């Protein structure tokens, strides 16, 4: 099965009825897509009330991909807001309880920064992270090209399979060491994650003093041919694992929702267990 969704539910105005408030957006979102990535968990371990609310607002079959807290992946500058790394991981795992109890957790996404390259101590840290997470399904996304260099390509994939990591396959601009190629290889027989970051080469690398970098980094709209090419790629991945989870992250210009809808149409997918669609006054 292919599940298509977006990263977050706050920035997709094209799919919301007029005057939809922030409190109603997730419910409205879940009438269009069966999965979503929670990005808020990257910036802070979410309080239980948030996770419980989001679980209650979505259909029984809805699935969440929870992004790992930034302190867990080395993005955080300075000291982590916990006494130890073990305490940090424990707090994060506790925050997942509402998703686990309702079978709504698709996976946790560990996205590592561009400076996290392929070397012995980083391999050891990945192994430690997976041990800390136990049986919780975890996806792994690299941002440094060295992991898929000819020297380490096969070893990286073999390591991910052996350690039980779900591969997060990326579509992103190909610029230097801070980007990874699209590697159409599943490392888990049940799940593979695909994330569309867009192909904005100019916006991908942070310019000096560029305050609006995050706004332009994912500013891209996939054209029909690019999506058709990915239709073929998804078929390749489907041959390797049971379920493929597809997330459009090209949110900066409001293109993610439209591209997600286009992909659904191309694949001929109609989900039957979404939230009821909110109708406006004259429908």
PEDA-V255771 format. One record per residue. N is the residue number from 0. RES is the residue in one letter. PHI is phi in degrees with one decimal (999 if undefined). NEAR is the number of other ideal C-beta (glycine too) atoms within 8 Angstrom. D_LAST is the distance of its C-alpha to the last C-alpha in Angstrom with 1 decimal. Layout:
# PEDA-V255771
n:N res:RES phi:PHI near:NEAR d_last:D_LAST
n:N res:RES phi:PHI near:NEAR d_last:D_LAST
This chain:
# PEDA-V255771
n:0 res:X phi:999 near:5 d_last:31.7
n:1 res:X phi:-109.1 near:10 d_last:30.2
n:2 res:X phi:-112.0 near:12 d_last:28.0
n:3 res:X phi:-114.4 near:13 d_last:26.3
n:4 res:X phi:-158.2 near:14 d_last:25.3
n:5 res:X phi:-128.3 near:16 d_last:26.1
n:6 res:X phi:-90.0 near:11 d_last:28.7
n:7 res:X phi:77.5 near:10 d_last:27.2
n:8 res:X phi:-129.1 near:8 d_last:23.7
n:9 res:X phi:-94.9 near:6 d_last:24.1
n:10 res:X phi:-113.6 near:7 d_last:24.2
n:11 res:X phi:-121.9 near:13 d_last:21.2
n:12 res:X phi:-59.4 near:6 d_last:18.8
n:13 res:X phi:-66.1 near:7 d_last:17.1
n:14 res:X phi:-103.6 near:9 d_last:15.3
n:15 res:X phi:-103.3 near:10 d_last:14.3
n:16 res:X phi:-60.4 near:8 d_last:11.4
n:17 res:X phi:-55.2 near:5 d_last:12.9
n:18 res:X phi:63.9 near:4 d_last:15.7
n:19 res:X phi:-73.4 near:9 d_last:16.0
n:20 res:X phi:-78.9 near:6 d_last:19.6
n:21 res:X phi:-57.5 near:5 d_last:22.3
n:22 res:X phi:-70.7 near:4 d_last:22.5
n:23 res:X phi:-102.8 near:9 d_last:18.9
n:24 res:X phi:-68.4 near:12 d_last:19.3
n:25 res:X phi:-65.0 near:11 d_last:21.1
n:26 res:X phi:-62.6 near:11 d_last:18.6
n:27 res:X phi:-66.7 near:14 d_last:15.8
n:28 res:X phi:-58.0 near:14 d_last:18.5
n:29 res:X phi:-73.3 near:15 d_last:19.3
n:30 res:X phi:-89.7 near:10 d_last:15.9
n:31 res:X phi:-113.4 near:9 d_last:17.1
n:32 res:X phi:-132.3 near:12 d_last:20.9
n:33 res:X phi:-95.1 near:13 d_last:23.5
n:34 res:X phi:-139.3 near:14 d_last:26.2
n:35 res:X phi:-153.6 near:15 d_last:27.0
n:36 res:X phi:-96.7 near:15 d_last:30.2
n:37 res:X phi:-92.4 near:12 d_last:31.2
n:38 res:X phi:-91.5 near:9 d_last:33.1
n:39 res:X phi:-59.5 near:8 d_last:33.9
n:40 res:X phi:-67.5 near:14 d_last:36.5
n:41 res:X phi:-70.5 near:10 d_last:38.5
n:42 res:X phi:-85.6 near:6 d_last:39.2
n:43 res:X phi:-161.4 near:6 d_last:39.9
n:44 res:X phi:-63.2 near:8 d_last:40.2
n:45 res:X phi:-74.1 near:10 d_last:37.1
n:46 res:X phi:-64.6 near:6 d_last:37.7
n:47 res:X phi:-57.0 near:10 d_last:36.8
n:48 res:X phi:-62.7 near:6 d_last:34.2
n:49 res:X phi:-66.5 near:9 d_last:32.1
n:50 res:X phi:-63.0 near:14 d_last:32.4
n:51 res:X phi:-64.6 near:9 d_last:31.7
n:52 res:X phi:-63.5 near:8 d_last:28.5
n:53 res:X phi:-66.2 near:12 d_last:27.2
n:54 res:X phi:-63.9 near:12 d_last:28.2
n:55 res:X phi:-68.4 near:6 d_last:26.4
n:56 res:X phi:-83.1 near:8 d_last:23.1
n:57 res:X phi:-122.4 near:11 d_last:22.9
n:58 res:X phi:-62.9 near:9 d_last:22.8
n:59 res:X phi:-61.0 near:5 d_last:26.2
n:60 res:X phi:-94.7 near:6 d_last:26.8
n:61 res:X phi:-64.3 near:11 d_last:25.8
n:62 res:X phi:-124.5 near:11 d_last:28.8
n:63 res:X phi:-111.0 near:14 d_last:30.2
n:64 res:X phi:-109.7 near:17 d_last:32.8
n:65 res:X phi:-97.9 near:13 d_last:34.8
n:66 res:X phi:-77.1 near:11 d_last:36.9
n:67 res:X phi:-62.6 near:14 d_last:40.4
n:68 res:X phi:-57.1 near:11 d_last:41.7
n:69 res:X phi:-60.1 near:10 d_last:43.5
n:70 res:X phi:-69.6 near:11 d_last:46.8
n:71 res:X phi:-80.1 near:12 d_last:46.7
n:72 res:X phi:-112.5 near:12 d_last:46.5
n:73 res:X phi:82.9 near:9 d_last:48.8
n:74 res:X phi:-77.5 near:8 d_last:46.4
n:75 res:X phi:-67.3 near:7 d_last:47.3
n:76 res:X phi:-85.4 near:3 d_last:49.9
n:77 res:X phi:80.2 near:3 d_last:52.7
n:78 res:X phi:-78.4 near:3 d_last:53.1
n:79 res:X phi:-75.8 near:7 d_last:50.4
n:80 res:X phi:-81.0 near:4 d_last:49.4
n:81 res:X phi:-141.1 near:9 d_last:51.1
n:82 res:X phi:-66.7 near:3 d_last:54.7
n:83 res:X phi:-140.9 near:6 d_last:54.7
n:84 res:X phi:-65.1 near:9 d_last:52.5
n:85 res:X phi:-61.1 near:7 d_last:52.6
n:86 res:X phi:-64.2 near:9 d_last:51.2
n:87 res:X phi:-61.9 near:14 d_last:48.4
n:88 res:X phi:-65.0 near:12 d_last:47.5
n:89 res:X phi:-63.1 near:8 d_last:47.7
n:90 res:X phi:-64.0 near:10 d_last:45.4
n:91 res:X phi:-65.2 near:13 d_last:42.8
n:92 res:X phi:-64.3 near:10 d_last:43.1
n:93 res:X phi:-61.7 near:8 d_last:42.7
n:94 res:X phi:-64.5 near:12 d_last:39.5
n:95 res:X phi:-82.8 near:13 d_last:38.1
n:96 res:X phi:-51.0 near:9 d_last:38.7
n:97 res:X phi:-60.3 near:12 d_last:35.1
n:98 res:X phi:-71.1 near:12 d_last:34.0
n:99 res:X phi:-68.0 near:9 d_last:37.1
n:100 res:X phi:-68.9 near:6 d_last:36.7
n:101 res:X phi:-108.7 near:8 d_last:33.2
n:102 res:X phi:57.5 near:5 d_last:34.0
n:103 res:X phi:-108.2 near:11 d_last:31.5
n:104 res:X phi:-94.5 near:13 d_last:34.1
n:105 res:X phi:-75.0 near:11 d_last:34.1
n:106 res:X phi:-177.4 near:13 d_last:36.9
n:107 res:X phi:-101.8 near:14 d_last:38.4
n:108 res:X phi:-100.0 near:14 d_last:38.8
n:109 res:X phi:-96.0 near:12 d_last:42.2
n:110 res:X phi:-104.9 near:10 d_last:41.9
n:111 res:X phi:-92.9 near:11 d_last:45.3
n:112 res:X phi:-74.7 near:8 d_last:46.2
n:113 res:X phi:-62.3 near:7 d_last:47.8
n:114 res:X phi:-90.5 near:6 d_last:51.3
n:115 res:X phi:-86.9 near:11 d_last:51.1
n:116 res:X phi:-97.9 near:9 d_last:53.2
n:117 res:X phi:-82.8 near:10 d_last:54.9
n:118 res:X phi:-149.4 near:6 d_last:58.0
n:119 res:X phi:-57.1 near:5 d_last:59.7
n:120 res:X phi:-67.2 near:6 d_last:58.7
n:121 res:X phi:-75.7 near:10 d_last:55.0
n:122 res:X phi:-62.3 near:10 d_last:55.2
n:123 res:X phi:-63.9 near:8 d_last:56.8
n:124 res:X phi:-67.6 near:8 d_last:54.1
n:125 res:X phi:-61.1 near:12 d_last:51.4
n:126 res:X phi:-63.5 near:9 d_last:53.3
n:127 res:X phi:-64.4 near:8 d_last:53.6
n:128 res:X phi:-58.2 near:12 d_last:49.9
n:129 res:X phi:-65.0 near:11 d_last:49.1
n:130 res:X phi:-65.0 near:7 d_last:51.8
n:131 res:X phi:-63.7 near:8 d_last:50.3
n:132 res:X phi:-80.8 near:11 d_last:46.8
n:133 res:X phi:61.4 near:6 d_last:48.3
n:134 res:X phi:-86.3 near:4 d_last:45.9
n:135 res:X phi:-68.1 near:10 d_last:42.7
n:136 res:X phi:-65.0 near:11 d_last:41.3
n:137 res:X phi:-131.9 near:15 d_last:41.8
n:138 res:X phi:-101.9 near:15 d_last:40.9
n:139 res:X phi:-123.7 near:12 d_last:43.3
n:140 res:X phi:-125.9 near:12 d_last:42.5
n:141 res:X phi:-95.1 near:9 d_last:45.3
n:142 res:X phi:-125.7 near:11 d_last:45.4
n:143 res:X phi:-118.1 near:14 d_last:49.0
n:144 res:X phi:-62.9 near:11 d_last:50.0
n:145 res:X phi:-58.6 near:9 d_last:53.3
n:146 res:X phi:-62.6 near:11 d_last:51.7
n:147 res:X phi:-116.0 near:11 d_last:51.0
n:148 res:X phi:-68.9 near:9 d_last:54.1
n:149 res:X phi:-52.1 near:4 d_last:56.3
n:150 res:X phi:-66.6 near:4 d_last:58.7
n:151 res:X phi:-116.3 near:11 d_last:56.2
n:152 res:X phi:-49.9 near:10 d_last:53.3
n:153 res:X phi:-66.1 near:6 d_last:54.5
n:154 res:X phi:-65.0 near:7 d_last:55.7
n:155 res:X phi:-61.3 near:11 d_last:52.4
n:156 res:X phi:-65.6 near:12 d_last:50.4
n:157 res:X phi:-65.1 near:8 d_last:53.1
n:158 res:X phi:-62.1 near:11 d_last:53.2
n:159 res:X phi:-61.7 near:11 d_last:49.4
n:160 res:X phi:-64.3 near:10 d_last:49.7
n:161 res:X phi:-65.1 near:6 d_last:52.7
n:162 res:X phi:-90.2 near:9 d_last:51.2
n:163 res:X phi:83.0 near:7 d_last:47.8
n:164 res:X phi:-83.2 near:14 d_last:45.6
n:165 res:X phi:-82.9 near:13 d_last:42.3
n:166 res:X phi:-79.0 near:15 d_last:42.3
n:167 res:X phi:-97.5 near:12 d_last:39.7
n:168 res:X phi:-82.5 near:13 d_last:39.7
n:169 res:X phi:-112.8 near:10 d_last:38.9
n:170 res:X phi:-115.5 near:11 d_last:37.8
n:171 res:X phi:-154.3 near:10 d_last:39.2
n:172 res:X phi:-59.5 near:10 d_last:41.4
n:173 res:X phi:-99.0 near:6 d_last:44.9
n:174 res:X phi:-133.9 near:8 d_last:47.1
n:175 res:X phi:63.3 near:6 d_last:50.3
n:176 res:X phi:-73.3 near:8 d_last:50.9
n:177 res:X phi:-85.2 near:10 d_last:47.8
n:178 res:X phi:-143.9 near:12 d_last:45.5
n:179 res:X phi:-116.2 near:12 d_last:45.6
n:180 res:X phi:-73.2 near:7 d_last:45.2
n:181 res:X phi:-77.3 near:8 d_last:42.6
n:182 res:X phi:-111.2 near:10 d_last:44.4
n:183 res:X phi:-84.8 near:7 d_last:42.8
n:184 res:X phi:-131.8 near:8 d_last:44.6
n:185 res:X phi:-84.6 near:9 d_last:43.3
n:186 res:X phi:-110.7 near:10 d_last:45.6
n:187 res:X phi:-132.5 near:13 d_last:44.0
n:188 res:X phi:-72.7 near:6 d_last:43.4
n:189 res:X phi:-100.0 near:6 d_last:40.2
n:190 res:X phi:-140.5 near:14 d_last:38.3
n:191 res:X phi:-136.1 near:15 d_last:38.2
n:192 res:X phi:-108.9 near:16 d_last:36.1
n:193 res:X phi:-125.7 near:15 d_last:35.2
n:194 res:X phi:-125.3 near:12 d_last:34.3
n:195 res:X phi:-95.4 near:14 d_last:33.3
n:196 res:X phi:-96.2 near:11 d_last:34.8
n:197 res:X phi:87.1 near:17 d_last:34.5
n:198 res:X phi:-131.4 near:9 d_last:37.5
n:199 res:X phi:-82.0 near:12 d_last:38.2
n:200 res:X phi:-62.5 near:8 d_last:42.0
n:201 res:X phi:-66.1 near:5 d_last:42.6
n:202 res:X phi:-91.1 near:10 d_last:40.5
n:203 res:X phi:-69.6 near:11 d_last:41.6
n:204 res:X phi:-92.4 near:7 d_last:45.0
n:205 res:X phi:-68.7 near:6 d_last:45.2
n:206 res:X phi:-75.1 near:6 d_last:47.1
n:207 res:X phi:-61.2 near:4 d_last:49.7
n:208 res:X phi:73.3 near:4 d_last:48.2
n:209 res:X phi:-78.8 near:7 d_last:44.7
n:210 res:X phi:-70.1 near:4 d_last:42.6
n:211 res:X phi:-97.3 near:6 d_last:39.3
n:212 res:X phi:-56.4 near:10 d_last:40.2
n:213 res:X phi:-66.0 near:6 d_last:37.5
n:214 res:X phi:-76.8 near:7 d_last:34.9
n:215 res:X phi:-99.3 near:11 d_last:36.2
n:216 res:X phi:-56.6 near:13 d_last:37.4
n:217 res:X phi:-107.6 near:13 d_last:34.0
n:218 res:X phi:-87.4 near:11 d_last:32.9
n:219 res:X phi:-165.8 near:11 d_last:32.3
n:220 res:X phi:-122.3 near:9 d_last:29.8
n:221 res:X phi:-70.0 near:13 d_last:30.8
n:222 res:X phi:-87.0 near:6 d_last:30.9
n:223 res:X phi:-61.1 near:6 d_last:30.2
n:224 res:X phi:-65.4 near:6 d_last:33.8
n:225 res:X phi:-63.2 near:9 d_last:34.2
n:226 res:X phi:-71.2 near:13 d_last:31.3
n:227 res:X phi:-63.5 near:9 d_last:32.8
n:228 res:X phi:-61.7 near:8 d_last:36.1
n:229 res:X phi:-74.6 near:12 d_last:34.6
n:230 res:X phi:-58.9 near:11 d_last:33.1
n:231 res:X phi:-68.1 near:8 d_last:36.7
n:232 res:X phi:-63.3 near:11 d_last:37.8
n:233 res:X phi:-65.2 near:13 d_last:35.4
n:234 res:X phi:-64.8 near:8 d_last:36.8
n:235 res:X phi:-63.9 near:9 d_last:40.2
n:236 res:X phi:-67.2 near:14 d_last:39.3
n:237 res:X phi:-63.5 near:9 d_last:37.7
n:238 res:X phi:-73.6 near:5 d_last:41.1
n:239 res:X phi:-103.9 near:9 d_last:42.7
n:240 res:X phi:-151.9 near:12 d_last:40.5
n:241 res:X phi:-71.8 near:6 d_last:38.0
n:242 res:X phi:-125.5 near:10 d_last:35.0
n:243 res:X phi:-117.5 near:14 d_last:34.1
n:244 res:X phi:-103.5 near:15 d_last:32.0
n:245 res:X phi:-117.0 near:13 d_last:30.7
n:246 res:X phi:-122.3 near:14 d_last:29.8
n:247 res:X phi:-92.9 near:16 d_last:28.9
n:248 res:X phi:-111.0 near:13 d_last:30.7
n:249 res:X phi:-84.9 near:16 d_last:30.3
n:250 res:X phi:-89.7 near:14 d_last:28.3
n:251 res:X phi:-56.7 near:12 d_last:30.1
n:252 res:X phi:-106.5 near:8 d_last:28.1
n:253 res:X phi:75.4 near:11 d_last:24.7
n:254 res:X phi:-89.2 near:14 d_last:25.4
n:255 res:X phi:-59.6 near:15 d_last:25.5
n:256 res:X phi:-62.8 near:13 d_last:21.8
n:257 res:X phi:-64.7 near:10 d_last:21.6
n:258 res:X phi:-64.9 near:14 d_last:24.9
n:259 res:X phi:-61.6 near:14 d_last:23.9
n:260 res:X phi:-65.9 near:10 d_last:20.9
n:261 res:X phi:-62.2 near:11 d_last:23.3
n:262 res:X phi:-65.5 near:14 d_last:25.8
n:263 res:X phi:-57.6 near:10 d_last:23.5
n:264 res:X phi:-65.5 near:7 d_last:22.7
n:265 res:X phi:-61.7 near:9 d_last:26.4
n:266 res:X phi:-84.1 near:10 d_last:27.4
n:267 res:X phi:68.2 near:5 d_last:24.9
n:268 res:X phi:-95.3 near:7 d_last:23.9
n:269 res:X phi:-131.8 near:5 d_last:20.9
n:270 res:X phi:-80.3 near:7 d_last:21.2
n:271 res:X phi:-103.3 near:4 d_last:20.3
n:272 res:X phi:-119.3 near:7 d_last:21.1
n:273 res:X phi:-86.5 near:12 d_last:18.9
n:274 res:X phi:-66.5 near:9 d_last:17.0
n:275 res:X phi:-59.6 near:5 d_last:13.6
n:276 res:X phi:-72.1 near:6 d_last:11.0
n:277 res:X phi:-76.1 near:10 d_last:9.5
n:278 res:X phi:-102.9 near:5 d_last:5.8
n:279 res:X phi:-81.3 near:7 d_last:5.7
n:280 res:X phi:-58.5 near:3 d_last:5.9
n:281 res:X phi:-104.7 near:3 d_last:3.8
n:282 res:X phi:-100.0 near:4 d_last:0.0
